[in-house]
Amino acid sequence: KEIFTRLRIPFHVVDFTINIIPKGGAISLEALHQFILDLRDLGGLTIKWVNFDKFQSDNITQNLRREKFNVDYISADKNNEVYTTLIEEIRQDRVACGRNLFLKNNLKSIHIVTRDSGSWKYDHTKGKLVHESDDVTWENSLIGINAKDCSDAVAESVYMLRKHRSDFIPNEKFIRHREVGKTNEIIKEDFAQKGWEF
């Protein structure tokens, strides 16, 4: 009897997260703009949407739109659904990412706080920020503690994918268990037959 593995969609894969720490200055939005272009033009990545969580990024978003990117504003600070969506997707085992100390410790720092108005929001614990450390072990490192910039980016990305789901190709495929190691090849062939990019 053959065993089939079902690939569930939507499934969110965080390919990478990059933590930019401005040492004594501000983050260069022009460098960020160029990085996104390089990912597409030099890295060959298909980028459907780009998100910013601050409206101060108006200049970069205009430039990206001229470069044919879809751009959205989604803020985890202003919309509790952003983290609620991430939590829901994680509980359903629909999010995967590699190890990132900033992300791990950002997520450990998230908790719910009540505002003076009585409403609530997701925030990070208060305390000393740790951007660098000699201890980079997965179990003990505190890099990224008492912050949430990295986890905000991941939560906003997952929320954006859900919000713009119709822009992404849904695909559900059953693959023979013995062929799971060839999953990418099988999906590439299937997409090519349908005229889609993988």
C-alpha positions as CSV (number, residue, x, y, z in Angstrom):
1,K,0.0,0.0,0.0
2,E,1.4,3.4,-1.0
3,I,1.5,6.2,1.6
4,F,0.8,9.7,0.3
5,T,1.9,12.9,1.9
6,R,-0.5,15.8,1.5
7,L,1.1,19.2,1.0
8,R,-1.2,21.7,2.7
9,I,-1.6,25.2,1.3
10,P,-1.3,27.8,2.5
11,F,2.0,27.1,4.1
12,H,4.3,30.0,5.0
13,V,8.0,29.5,4.6
14,V,10.2,32.3,6.0
15,D,13.2,31.9,3.7
16,F,15.3,34.3,5.8
17,T,15.2,37.3,8.1
18,I,17.8,39.9,8.2
19,N,18.2,42.1,11.3
20,I,19.5,45.5,10.5
21,I,20.9,47.3,13.5
22,P,21.7,51.0,13.0
23,K,24.8,51.6,15.0
24,G,24.7,55.3,15.9
25,G,22.5,56.3,13.0
26,A,19.4,55.6,11.0
27,I,18.8,52.7,8.6
28,S,19.4,53.7,5.0
29,L,16.1,53.3,3.1
30,E,18.0,53.7,-0.1
31,A,20.1,50.6,0.8
32,L,17.0,48.7,1.6
33,H,15.4,49.7,-1.7
34,Q,18.6,48.5,-3.5
35,F,18.6,45.2,-1.5
36,I,15.0,44.4,-2.7
37,L,16.0,45.1,-6.3
38,D,19.1,42.9,-5.9
39,L,17.0,40.1,-4.5
40,R,14.8,40.2,-7.6
41,D,17.3,41.2,-10.3
42,L,20.5,39.4,-9.2
43,G,19.0,36.7,-6.9
44,G,16.3,35.8,-9.3
45,L,13.6,35.8,-6.6
46,T,10.0,36.3,-7.6
47,I,8.7,39.0,-5.2
48,K,5.0,39.5,-5.4
49,W,4.5,41.9,-2.4
50,V,6.7,44.2,-0.3
51,N,5.4,45.5,3.1
52,F,6.4,48.4,5.2
53,D,5.0,49.1,8.7
54,K,5.7,52.8,8.8
55,F,4.3,55.5,6.6
56,Q,7.7,57.3,6.8
57,S,8.7,54.9,4.0
58,D,6.7,56.8,1.4
59,N,9.7,57.6,-0.8
60,I,10.9,54.0,-1.0
61,T,7.4,52.7,-1.6
62,Q,6.9,55.1,-4.5
63,N,10.3,53.9,-6.0
64,L,9.3,50.3,-5.6
65,R,6.0,50.8,-7.3
66,R,7.8,52.4,-10.2
67,E,9.9,49.2,-10.3
68,K,6.6,47.2,-10.6
69,F,6.4,45.9,-7.0
70,N,3.1,45.7,-5.1
71,V,3.6,47.5,-1.8
72,D,1.4,47.4,1.3
73,Y,1.4,49.0,4.8
74,I,0.8,46.5,7.5
75,S,1.7,47.4,11.1
76,A,1.8,44.9,14.0
77,D,1.7,47.9,16.3
78,K,-1.6,49.1,14.9
79,N,-3.4,45.9,14.1
80,N,-3.7,43.1,16.6
81,E,-4.8,40.7,13.8
82,V,-1.2,40.6,12.6
83,Y,0.1,38.6,15.6
84,T,-3.2,36.8,16.1
85,T,-2.8,35.5,12.5
86,L,0.8,34.4,13.1
87,I,-0.2,32.6,16.3
88,E,-3.1,30.8,14.5
89,E,-0.8,29.8,11.6
90,I,1.9,28.5,14.0
91,R,-0.7,26.5,16.0
92,Q,-1.9,24.9,12.7
93,D,1.8,24.0,11.9
94,R,1.7,26.3,8.8
95,V,4.8,28.3,9.3
96,A,8.4,27.2,8.9
97,C,11.7,29.1,9.2
98,G,15.3,28.5,9.9
99,R,17.0,29.3,13.2
100,N,17.3,32.9,13.9
101,L,18.3,34.1,17.4
102,F,16.7,37.5,17.0
103,L,13.4,35.9,15.9
104,K,13.4,33.3,18.6
105,N,14.0,35.8,21.4
106,N,11.7,38.4,19.9
107,L,8.9,35.8,20.0
108,K,9.8,34.9,23.5
109,S,9.4,38.6,24.4
110,I,5.9,39.0,23.0
111,H,3.1,39.5,25.5
112,I,-0.3,41.2,25.7
113,V,-0.4,44.6,27.4
114,T,-3.4,46.8,28.2
115,R,-3.3,50.4,27.1
116,D,-4.5,53.3,29.3
117,S,-7.7,53.3,27.1
118,G,-8.5,49.7,28.2
119,S,-7.8,48.3,24.8
120,W,-5.0,45.7,24.4
121,K,-2.0,45.1,22.0
122,Y,0.9,42.8,21.5
123,D,4.1,44.3,22.8
124,H,7.6,43.2,23.9
125,T,8.9,42.9,27.4
126,K,10.8,45.8,28.8
127,G,14.5,45.5,29.5
128,K,17.9,45.8,28.1
129,L,18.1,45.2,24.4
130,V,20.7,42.6,23.3
131,H,22.0,43.1,19.7
132,E,25.3,41.4,20.1
133,S,26.7,38.8,22.5
134,D,29.6,36.4,22.8
135,D,27.0,33.7,23.5
136,V,25.4,32.7,20.2
137,T,24.2,29.3,21.3
138,W,20.6,28.5,20.4
139,E,19.7,27.5,24.0
140,N,21.2,30.4,25.9
141,S,21.7,33.4,23.7
142,L,19.7,36.5,24.6
143,I,20.3,38.2,21.2
144,G,17.0,39.8,20.3
145,I,15.4,39.7,23.7
146,N,13.1,42.6,24.8
147,A,12.4,43.6,21.2
148,K,10.0,42.7,18.4
149,D,11.3,44.2,15.2
150,C,12.2,40.8,13.7
151,S,9.0,39.1,14.9
152,D,6.9,42.0,13.6
153,A,8.4,41.5,10.2
154,V,7.6,37.8,10.1
155,A,4.1,38.4,11.5
156,E,3.4,41.2,9.0
157,S,4.7,38.9,6.2
158,V,2.4,36.0,7.2
159,Y,-0.5,38.5,7.5
160,M,0.2,40.0,4.2
161,L,0.3,36.6,2.5
162,R,-3.1,35.8,4.0
163,K,-4.5,39.2,3.0
164,H,-3.3,38.9,-0.6
165,R,-3.8,35.2,-0.9
166,S,-5.5,35.4,-4.3
167,D,-2.2,36.8,-5.8
168,F,-0.4,33.5,-5.0
169,I,-1.0,30.3,-6.8
170,P,-2.8,27.8,-4.6
171,N,-1.6,24.3,-5.1
172,E,-2.5,21.1,-3.4
173,K,-0.7,18.0,-4.4
174,F,-0.5,14.4,-3.2
175,I,2.9,12.9,-3.5
176,R,3.9,9.3,-3.0
177,H,5.7,9.1,0.3
178,R,8.8,7.5,-1.3
179,E,9.1,10.6,-3.6
180,V,8.8,13.3,-0.9
181,G,12.6,14.0,-1.3
182,K,11.8,14.9,-4.9
183,T,8.9,17.3,-4.0
184,N,10.4,20.4,-5.7
185,E,11.1,18.5,-8.9
186,I,7.5,17.1,-9.0
187,I,5.9,20.6,-8.3
188,K,8.2,22.3,-10.9
189,E,7.0,19.8,-13.5
190,D,3.4,20.3,-12.5
191,F,3.7,24.1,-12.6
192,A,5.5,24.0,-16.0
193,Q,2.7,21.9,-17.5
194,K,0.2,24.6,-16.3
195,G,2.5,27.4,-17.6
196,W,3.2,28.7,-14.1
197,E,6.5,29.7,-12.5
198,F,8.0,27.9,-9.5
